[in-house]
Amino acid sequence: MRTSMLLLVATVSCLSPDEQHAQANGEWRTDFSKHTVPLEEIVSGGPPKDGIPAIDAPKFESVRSARRWLDDREPVIAVEAGASARAYPYQILVWHEIVNDAIAGRPLAVTFCPLCNIAVVFDRRHRGRVLDFGTTGRLRHSDLVMYDRQTESWWQQATGEAIVGTLAGDSLRDVPSQTISWGDFRRAYPRGEVLSRPAGSDRPYGRNPYAGYDAPTGAPLPGFAGRASDGRLPAMERVATVRIAADAAAYPFPTLRKSRVVHDMVGSRALVVFWAPGTASALDDARIANGRDVGASGVFARQVDGRRLTFDAAGDGVFRDRETGSGWDILGRAVAGPLRGKRLDRIPSGDHLWFAWALFRPDTRIWSGAVRR
């Protein structure tokens, strides 16, 4: 995989920025005169426009049915809306990157960039209309550049910001979501729905086309990452990330693996970060189900019914608050004790590779044990 991607970089480097965008102008009705970033930062990733096909008419199946082809350790994006819960398996997203969906009447774009390990869910409603998204075939700082089919403006997937075209400068709204293991999802939502593998597709679902990409001692592919990586952490280290207003924080997975629970303040929000083992990397082994265990995180507000709680780890995937002794899971649900049935409010967050997050938020504070109260 890395050899073929390096050959691609050599091909891209033969084209000047002017030549690349001259080619793009024949393919797009995008207004390239409007942009918020230098156009030379946007490079071809290889595939053409929609060469990585978004899923526009997603089909879903039951948890029971999906158990036939999903391994308990495989990562999924979990999204809730009203009484509905859906799982979007990474083994599908790694081949399609965007799912245009609607849950409980709310139009959503479920997105995943494999080169950054960034999964974000957006509300597709914008300026009074619903946008549909596809892949441009371009990257900026290794991150997926999407486009909306209504105006063909280009959007940065990591930030939800329109960077080129009519809507340049606008932003999409994040929708809280969480990457967890399939096993955790099916136990939490036995009546949930699971994105089905698209019928008729020849893609080898369950296989990882980026085998070995996120090796802890590795590096992003040369030619795609843009600016030099922030050296405060290894480039490919996973971090749980949070941004609230002007404040951004990152919680390294190796630190979370030791502590399991972190209490902190980001912006004006008192939050807790949970970490639990049991979720495989989608970018490690050639077969996603065999990926090394990187675990999963969840970030939540600490208040329940106006009361601030303090948490401790109480076993793999189980957390207990000191105030009532109630047990909580990685999804922020009280599953035992006096508060059973209560939920912690989920704070938008993600499990990303450090180099990618730091490129977009170089002002990020890295948590190292000092607690903000």
N, C-alpha and C positions, 0 to 999 in steps of 0.2 A: 504493500500500500504506500509506504513512504517513498519508494523509488518512483512509482507512477506519479505521485503528487509532486515530487521534485522536478520531474520532466515537465509537468504542467507549469510550474513556476518559471522554468526557463522559457517556455513558450510565451507566457504573459509578459516577461521582461523584454521581449523583442518588440513590443508595441508601446509607443509613447502614449501618455495620457490623451493627447489630442486624437491620435489614431483610434484608441479604444472608444472614445466617445463619439467620434465620427461614425464608427461602425454601429454604435448603439443608436445613433439618430436614425439610421435606416430601419431599425427594428422596433423603435419605440415612438409613441406620441407624447412622451414626457417633455416637459418644459425644462431643458437643461440650463437655461439662463438663471433659474432660481435654485439656489442650493445653499445649505448652511455649513457645509464642510468642503474642503478642497476636493475637486473631482478626481485629482490624481491619487487620492487615498482609496478610491474605489477601484478594485481590480477584478478581472475575470477569475472565477473559480473553476472554470472548465466547462460545465454544462451551459447550454444556451438558456434563454428565457423559457421558464417552465420545463427545463430539461429534468429537474427534480420536481415531479408533479405533485402539487398539493391535492389533498383529498377534499373534494367539494360536495359530495353527497355521501357522508359517512353512514355506515350501517353498524348496528350494535347487536350484541348478543348477551346472553345471561352469564352470570358468574359461573354457574355450573357448566355451561357449554365451553367457556373459555379455559377452564381447567384442563381441557384436553391438549392444549397447545402452549400454555403459559406455565413456566416454572415458578415456584414460590419466591425465589430470590430475584426474579427479573424486575427491573424498575418500570414503574408506570407513573404517569402524571395523574393525580387525583384531583377532580374538580367537583364541587358541590354547588347546587343552585336550588333553593327551596328544598323539596323532599327528594330531589334527584341527585345521584352520585354517579360519576362516570370515570372510568379508567382508560387512559390512552397509553398503550404499551410502547416503550421505547423501541422494541423490535420492529414496530411499524413506522414510528416517527423518524428513525434513523434513515429510512429510505424515502420519506415524503416531506418531512420537516414542517409542514403546515397542514392543519385540519380546520376547514371552515365549518363551524357547527353552530347549533343553537340549543341551549339548555333552559328549560322552563321559560321559553319565550325570549331568552337573552342571547343575542348573537355573539359568538365567541370565535376567536382565532387561537387555536392551541399550537404553539410553535416550539421547535427544538433545533438548535444549531449544534451539530456534533463536534465541530472544530473548537467550540468554546464550552461545550457541555452546559449551554444556557437554555433552560426551558422556561418560557413565559407564556401566560395566557392573557389575551387582550379582549376587551369589549370592542366589537366591530362597529358599534354605532358611533358616528362622527358627523358633526354638523348636520344633524337631522336626517341622515341616510345610513344605510348599512353597507359597509365596504366588504369586498371579497379580496382575499390575498393570494398571491402566487409568488414563486421564487424568480428572482432576476437572473440568477446564475453568477451574481457578483458578490464580492466580500469586501468588508471594510474592517480592518483590524482583526481579521480571521472570522468575523461574525457575518452571519446571513444578512443580506440585504433583500428585503421583501418589496413587493409593489402591490398597490391596490388597483384592481381592474377598472374602477370607475374613473380615476384621473391619471392612472399610471404614474403617480408619485412613488418615490422610492423611500422605504422605511428601514431604519436600523432596528433589527430584531432585539438586540440587547437592551435598548433603551425605550423602544416604542415611539421614537421620534422620526418624523418625516424629514429627510435630509436633502432630497432633490425633487423638484417638480412643483406643481401648483400648490400643494399642501405643505411645502417646506416650512419648517418651524412649528408645525402642529405636533401634538402628541396623542397617543392612544392611552386609554385608561387600563391599568393592570387589573386583573381579576385574581384574587387569592387562589393559589393552587399549591400542590405539594408533591414532590417526588418521593414515593415510598415503594416498598416491595409489593409485588402482586399478592403475596401471602397476607401482608397486613391489610391490603385493600379488601380482599375477599372475606377476611374475617370481620372487618369493620362494616362492610356493606354487602351482606349476602344477597341482597336484592338489587344491587347496583347493576349498571350496564358497562359493557366492555367494547371498545372499538374493535370491529372485526377486520380481519385481513381483507383488503380489497379483492373482490372476485375478478378473476381473469388476469391478475397481475403476475408477471414472471419474476418478481423480486424474491430473493431467498430469505423470507422473513425468519427471524431467529438467528441469522448470521450477522456478524459485525464487519462492515467493509473497512473499518478503521482499526483493525486489530493492533494492539500494542500502543495506540496513540497516546493514551493518558498515563504511560509509565511514570511513576513518581520522579524518576531522574531524567525524564525526557524534556522535550522542548517543543514549542509550537512550530509548525512547518515554516521554513524560511520563505520570505517573500510575501507572506500573508498577514503577519502580525502587526506590521506598521512600526510604531515606535518601539524602542527597546523595552523589554519587560521590566516591571518593578521588582527589584532584587530583594525586597524585604522577606519574601517567601519564595520557595521553589516555584517555577513557572506553572507546573502542572499540578500543584497542590489544590485539592478541593477545599473550598471555603463555603460556609453558610453566609449569605450576604443579606444585608438589610439597608435600605435607604429610606429615611423619613425627612422630608423637607431638605435642608441643606446638609444634614448629617448622614454619613454612610459608615457602616461597620462591617467587618469581616471576621468570622470565627473559624479558624483552621480546623479541619477535620481531625488531624492528629491530636490537637488539644481537646476537642470535643470527645474523642474516643476515650480519653483518660477521665474527664470530668463528668461526661454524660449530661450535665445540666449547667447552664450559665445564666446568671441574672445580670441584667445590664440596663442602661438607659440609652436610647437612641432618639435624638431630638428631645421631645418632652415625654416620650413613651417609656414606661417601665415594662420591660419584656423579659421573657424567659426563652432560652434556646434549648430544645431537647435534641439529643442524638441517640440513635439506637442502631445496633448492628443488624445485618440480615438482608441488605440490599446490594445487588451486584452492580459493578460498573458495566455500562453498555458499550464501553470503548476499549476494553481490555482484551479478553479472549476472542478468538474468531467466532465462538458460539456465545451469545450474550448470556445465556443461563449459566455458563461456566466462568463468568467474569469474577474477579476477586471481590471480596466483601468490602465495600467502601462505606456502608451504612447510609443512613438518611437522617435529615434534620427537620425540625419544625420550629417555627418562631411564633410566639403568641404573646398577647397582652396578659399581664399577671392578675388583672382584676376580675373577680367574679362577684356579681351582685354588689358592687361597690367595695368589695374587700380585697386587699392585695395579698396574694398568696406567695409562699416561699416553697421551693421544691427540692427534693432529693431524688437521686436515682434509687430504684428499689428492685433492680433486676433488669434483664434484657428487655428493652421496650416498655418498661413499667416505671412510672414516676409517682412520687407520693408527696402531697403537700403537708407541711408541718402543722398548719392551723387546724385541719379537720381530719387528717389521716386518710383522705380519699385517694384512690389510685387513678392515674391518668395514663393515656396511651400516647403514642407518637403523633397522633392526629389532634391532640389537645382535648380529648373527650374524657370526662370522668366516668370510669367503668366500674368503680367500686367505692363503697363508703358513703358518708352522709351527702356528698355532692353528686352522687351518681346521676347521670343524665344531663349534667351541666356541660357547657362547652367554653373553652377559652377562645377569645376572638383571635383568628389567624391574622398575622401581620404579613403582608406581601414580602416574600423572601425567595431565595434560590440557592441551589447547590451548584456552584460554578467552579471553573478552573481559574486560579488566581490571576494568571497573566491577562485573561480576557476581561475579568471584572476590573482590574487595575487600570487597563487601558482607557476604560470609559469613566472610572471614578478614581483617579489618582489621589484624591484627597481622603481616601478611605482610611479609617482607623482600624488597626488590627488588634483584636482582643488578645491579651496576653496574661490575663488573670486579675487585672485591676478592675474592680467592679464600680460602675457608676450607680449611685443611688438616686 
